[in-house]
Amino acid sequence: MGDKKMIYEIQERLIVREKMPQDEIEYSKARGYIEVISMQEWQKRVGDFLIEEIRDFERIDCSKIIEGIDYLWGSFMIPTKNDVHKRRVFFFIIEKKKVTFIEHEEFVAHILAQIAKVKVWKKPCIESFLYTFLEALIDKDYIYLYEFENKLRKVEDSIVNGGSPNFNHKMMAFRKEIATWHHYYLQLLEIGRKLKENESEFFEEDGMRLFELFNERVINLQGNTKFLREYAIQIREVYQTQVDIKQNKIMEILTIMTTLFLPLTLITGWYGMNFEYMPELKWEYGYPTMILGSIIVVMICMKWFKKKKLL
């Protein structure tokens, strides 16, 4: 993002401003301002309060909100859809009539541009903006989680229809992704609750209802991730059941084959004793007779197994 800076004023919609108002009267009459700056710009502001924890984006390890003396600050770490190893990270600072975002990409800038293009507020204020922004973060998550459920259904269908290659590898990746989104929604819920508590009295009472609506949406999304986690466990159980059935089938076949040729083993052991007075030892037709007898024994056993529906 470099040293690029963006400023919006909250009116019926977000209006682009060239710079923040220098006049305190003008500032106090405004409904609020939104600012997007880079880390370099943030570090240049020697005259402003500098929150020590806001140093670099590598320090962001979760989404959180922390209360200061006369401000709220925190960070967002948002998983990227279809690749949870990539994260969108940025800091934010909420003052009485101003929200500042600090980012190194243009993720927030893109969201604000979309809000400015389509959103119109009946009661423009900081609370309305924050609710709109938070909603934008989860706007397409319902669709994504539904598509994720379809992926799990396809894996389940492939198991029932004959097997799924690399099943363990796929399910491990699915479980990690589900856990990532579940923890992300837990953190969003904590941010929403902190805003709703309004301990610093930053927000008007009417705005508390908006944060409550946001919390309800996050709770629903979190419930979806719980369902997906349980569904993944069920698919794992279905896979294990199929493996057990295949193993049982193999053992059944081996048992039948062993039982089928058990009489031949008895005959082989019997005539392998080679006692001196065994009449078949010197009989001219002894060998072919034993072959024929063995075939007849096997056929009788096979007929019996078929009758018992074991073959």
Phi, psi and omega per residue, in radians:
M1 nan -0.352 3.121
G2 1.114 -2.446 3.117
D3 -1.712 0.217 -3.126
K4 -1.084 2.431 -3.114
K5 -2.316 2.423 3.115
M6 -2.192 2.440 -3.130
I7 -2.297 2.333 3.063
Y8 -2.190 2.554 2.979
E9 -1.874 2.417 3.134
I10 -1.469 1.929 2.960
Q11 -2.157 -2.541 3.071
E12 -1.055 -0.431 2.971
R13 -2.506 2.980 3.126
L14 -1.246 2.229 -3.136
I15 -1.994 2.276 3.136
V16 -1.243 2.327 3.061
R17 -2.070 2.603 3.116
E18 -1.302 -0.621 -3.135
K19 -2.730 2.877 3.095
M20 -1.220 2.550 3.117
P21 -1.146 2.376 3.115
Q22 -1.528 -0.399 -3.123
D23 -1.446 2.183 -3.089
E24 -1.184 -0.534 3.105
I25 -1.152 -0.806 3.107
E26 -1.073 -0.725 3.140
Y27 -1.095 -0.755 -3.072
S28 -1.211 -0.496 -3.137
K29 -1.383 -0.359 -3.105
A30 -1.258 2.689 3.117
R31 -1.369 -0.378 3.099
G32 2.730 2.810 3.140
Y33 -2.270 2.578 3.085
I34 -2.116 2.321 -3.102
E35 -2.282 2.381 3.063
V36 -2.115 2.093 -3.092
I37 -2.319 2.935 3.083
S38 -1.622 2.961 3.097
M39 -1.119 -0.633 3.114
Q40 -1.072 -0.758 3.120
E41 -1.131 -0.704 3.128
W42 -1.069 -0.753 -3.094
Q43 -1.263 -0.299 3.098
K44 -1.353 -0.305 -3.017
R45 -1.441 1.269 -3.106
V46 -1.136 -0.587 -3.095
G47 -1.313 -0.422 3.136
D48 -1.440 2.881 3.037
F49 -1.165 2.370 3.110
L50 -2.011 2.021 3.110
I51 -1.369 2.119 -2.995
E52 -1.049 -0.586 -3.089
E53 -1.213 -0.334 3.127
I54 -1.547 1.567 -3.121
R55 -2.085 -0.917 3.107
D56 -2.631 2.842 -3.016
F57 -1.309 -0.278 3.097
E58 -1.188 -0.321 -3.134
R59 -1.360 -0.240 -3.108
I60 -1.353 2.007 3.135
D61 -2.081 -0.017 3.113
C62 -2.944 3.010 3.015
S63 -1.606 2.241 -3.053
K64 -2.722 2.879 3.048
I65 -2.400 2.374 -3.072
I66 -2.277 2.450 -3.105
E67 -1.596 2.223 3.039
G68 -1.767 -2.890 -3.106
I69 -1.195 -0.905 3.139
D70 -2.318 0.553 -3.137
Y71 -2.796 2.877 2.971
L72 -2.051 2.481 3.075
W73 -2.473 2.825 3.132
G74 3.138 -2.869 -3.084
S75 -2.545 2.784 3.033
F76 -2.161 2.383 2.981
M77 -2.240 1.800 -2.972
I78 -1.858 2.145 3.091
P79 -1.102 2.545 3.069
T80 -1.554 2.302 -3.124
K81 -1.098 2.383 -3.136
N82 1.261 -0.012 3.060
D83 -2.752 1.455 -3.049
V84 -1.248 -0.138 3.088
H85 -1.290 -0.350 3.071
K86 -1.685 2.391 -3.116
R87 -2.231 2.527 2.977
R88 -1.660 2.141 -3.082
V89 -2.216 2.498 3.037
F90 -2.864 2.766 3.062
F91 -1.735 2.807 3.020
F92 -2.528 2.655 3.085
I93 -2.341 2.233 3.133
I94 -1.953 2.058 3.027
E95 -1.903 -3.036 -3.027
K96 -1.012 -0.812 -3.115
K97 -2.278 0.514 -3.062
K98 -2.674 2.435 3.020
V99 -2.150 2.207 3.136
T100 -1.995 2.249 3.040
F101 -1.900 2.387 3.100
I102 -2.085 2.041 -3.092
E103 -2.494 2.828 3.114
H104 -1.955 -0.197 3.004
E105 -1.860 -2.862 3.087
E106 -2.071 0.587 -3.138
F107 -1.156 -0.925 3.124
V108 -1.141 -0.729 -3.138
A109 -1.013 -0.685 3.131
H110 -1.158 -0.742 3.122
I111 -1.081 -0.787 -3.133
L112 -1.110 -0.656 3.113
A113 -1.111 -0.688 3.104
Q114 -1.170 -0.737 3.120
I115 -1.090 -0.769 3.141
A116 -1.083 -0.525 -3.082
K117 -1.365 -0.651 -2.951
V118 -2.060 -0.375 -2.979
K119 -1.625 2.295 3.040
V120 -2.206 2.244 -3.106
W121 -1.791 2.419 3.012
K122 -1.315 -0.653 3.102
K123 -2.161 1.432 -3.103
P124 -1.164 2.274 3.125
C125 -2.937 3.020 3.118
I126 -1.038 -0.719 -3.115
E127 -1.076 -0.756 3.120
S128 -1.097 -0.725 3.121
F129 -1.105 -0.846 -3.101
L130 -1.044 -0.734 3.111
Y131 -1.079 -0.785 3.133
T132 -1.092 -0.733 -3.127
F133 -1.149 -0.812 3.137
L134 -1.084 -0.678 3.102
E135 -1.123 -0.636 3.133
A136 -1.105 -0.536 3.140
L137 -1.167 -0.491 -3.087
I138 -2.018 0.239 -2.970
D139 -0.964 -0.798 -3.054
K140 -1.839 0.263 -3.084
D141 -1.218 -0.584 3.110
Y142 -1.058 -0.775 3.134
I143 -1.113 -0.750 -3.118
Y144 -1.098 -0.757 -3.141
L145 -1.170 -0.588 3.073
Y146 -1.145 -0.752 3.097
E147 -1.126 -0.619 3.105
F148 -1.125 -0.703 3.093
E149 -1.079 -0.682 3.103
N150 -1.104 -0.628 3.070
K151 -1.066 -0.755 3.123
L152 -1.135 -0.661 3.114
R153 -1.095 -0.699 3.121
K154 -1.117 -0.697 3.085
V155 -1.100 -0.743 3.128
E156 -1.092 -0.761 3.129
D157 -1.095 -0.704 -3.135
S158 -1.136 -0.578 3.102
I159 -1.151 -0.817 -3.115
V160 -1.151 -0.572 -3.073
N161 -1.559 0.193 3.020
G162 2.337 -0.067 3.071
G163 2.217 2.690 3.137
S164 -2.163 2.014 3.121
P165 -1.123 2.505 -3.136
N166 0.980 0.677 -3.074
F167 -1.028 -0.873 -3.079
N168 -1.066 -0.687 3.128
H169 -1.133 -0.758 3.136
K170 -1.103 -0.831 -3.062
M171 -1.191 -0.568 3.089
M172 -1.117 -0.745 3.111
A173 -1.146 -0.710 3.114
F174 -1.090 -0.793 -3.104
R175 -1.110 -0.698 3.110
K176 -1.105 -0.720 -3.127
E177 -1.175 -0.746 3.111
I178 -1.058 -0.779 3.141
A179 -1.094 -0.678 3.128
T180 -1.082 -0.819 -3.141
W181 -1.200 -0.621 3.113
H182 -1.079 -0.810 3.135
H183 -1.176 -0.618 3.105
Y184 -1.072 -0.770 3.138
Y185 -1.205 -0.568 3.037
L186 -1.056 -0.742 -3.136
Q187 -1.205 -0.694 3.080
L188 -1.089 -0.690 3.129
L189 -1.093 -0.672 3.114
E190 -1.163 -0.674 3.085
I191 -1.117 -0.788 3.127
G192 -1.080 -0.696 3.127
R193 -1.174 -0.663 3.138
K194 -1.152 -0.706 3.099
L195 -1.145 -0.685 -3.119
K196 -1.202 -0.562 3.117
E197 -1.103 -0.654 3.043
N198 0.929 0.802 -3.097
E199 -1.115 -0.564 3.140
S200 -1.500 -0.008 3.129
E201 1.000 0.743 3.077
F202 -1.309 -0.532 -2.919
F203 -1.982 2.705 3.064
E204 -1.354 2.738 -3.105
E205 -1.044 -0.623 3.140
D206 -1.068 -0.528 -3.119
G207 -1.277 -0.369 -3.133
M208 -1.085 -0.565 3.132
R209 -1.117 -0.633 3.131
L210 -1.130 -0.743 3.123
F211 -1.159 -0.568 3.091
E212 -1.169 -0.686 3.081
L213 -1.091 -0.721 3.104
F214 -1.078 -0.774 3.128
N215 -1.038 -0.681 3.138
E216 -1.115 -0.691 3.114
R217 -1.152 -0.723 3.133
V218 -1.154 -0.685 3.105
I219 -1.057 -0.709 3.103
N220 -1.106 -0.744 3.117
L221 -1.135 -0.712 3.099
Q222 -1.095 -0.671 3.073
G223 -1.082 -0.643 3.090
N224 -1.104 -0.702 3.127
T225 -1.182 -0.595 3.062
K226 -1.099 -0.748 3.102
F227 -1.069 -0.782 3.141
L228 -1.094 -0.669 3.118
R229 -1.115 -0.775 3.120
E230 -1.171 -0.646 3.118
Y231 -1.119 -0.717 3.108
A232 -1.090 -0.680 3.096
I233 -1.119 -0.723 3.120
Q234 -1.103 -0.710 3.115
I235 -1.118 -0.680 3.085
R236 -1.065 -0.701 3.120
E237 -1.183 -0.676 3.094
V238 -1.088 -0.760 3.121
Y239 -1.067 -0.788 -3.140
Q240 -1.117 -0.636 3.090
T241 -1.106 -0.748 3.118
Q242 -1.117 -0.693 3.093
V243 -1.100 -0.760 3.133
D244 -1.105 -0.698 3.123
I245 -1.097 -0.762 3.121
K246 -1.106 -0.742 3.124
Q247 -1.128 -0.705 3.106
N248 -1.120 -0.673 3.120
K249 -1.120 -0.738 3.113
I250 -1.105 -0.779 3.116
M251 -1.109 -0.636 3.115
E252 -1.120 -0.764 3.125
I253 -1.107 -0.783 3.130
L254 -1.075 -0.699 3.130
T255 -1.131 -0.758 3.128
I256 -1.102 -0.777 3.139
M257 -1.096 -0.706 3.122
T258 -1.127 -0.769 -3.134
T259 -1.181 -0.651 -3.117
L260 -1.065 -0.696 -3.080
F261 -1.738 0.124 3.102
L262 -1.079 -0.724 3.085
P263 -1.047 -0.622 3.115
L264 -1.158 -0.635 3.083
T265 -1.097 -0.690 3.106
L266 -1.112 -0.782 -3.136
I267 -1.115 -0.753 -3.141
T268 -1.069 -0.763 3.116
G269 -1.143 -0.654 -3.121
W270 -1.101 -0.902 -3.090
Y271 -1.466 -0.038 3.057
G272 -1.478 -0.041 -3.132
M273 -1.299 -0.490 3.056
N274 0.959 0.773 3.028
F275 -1.171 2.669 -3.000
E276 -1.117 -0.626 -3.045
Y277 -1.799 0.414 3.042
M278 -1.282 2.051 -3.000
P279 -1.121 -0.511 -3.067
E280 -1.336 -0.205 -3.055
L281 -1.123 -0.615 -3.096
K282 -1.962 0.218 3.133
W283 -1.350 2.390 -3.074
E284 -1.076 -0.616 -3.079
Y285 -1.823 0.271 -3.089
G286 -1.075 -0.808 -3.079
Y287 -1.140 -0.918 3.108
P288 -1.110 -0.542 3.118
T289 -1.126 -0.733 3.122
M290 -1.133 -0.654 3.083
I291 -1.099 -0.832 -3.137
L292 -1.104 -0.731 3.137
G293 -1.096 -0.712 3.132
S294 -1.115 -0.728 3.116
I295 -1.081 -0.768 -3.131
I296 -1.098 -0.733 3.132
V297 -1.085 -0.772 3.138
V298 -1.102 -0.725 -3.136
M299 -1.141 -0.692 3.101
I300 -1.107 -0.755 3.129
C301 -1.109 -0.714 -3.138
M302 -1.145 -0.688 3.117
K303 -1.113 -0.675 -3.140
W304 -1.187 -0.708 3.124
F305 -1.123 -0.694 3.119
K306 -1.155 -0.659 3.124
K307 -1.102 -0.644 3.123
K308 -1.509 0.067 3.123
K309 1.034 0.662 3.069
L310 -1.670 -0.218 3.080
L311 -2.107 nan nan
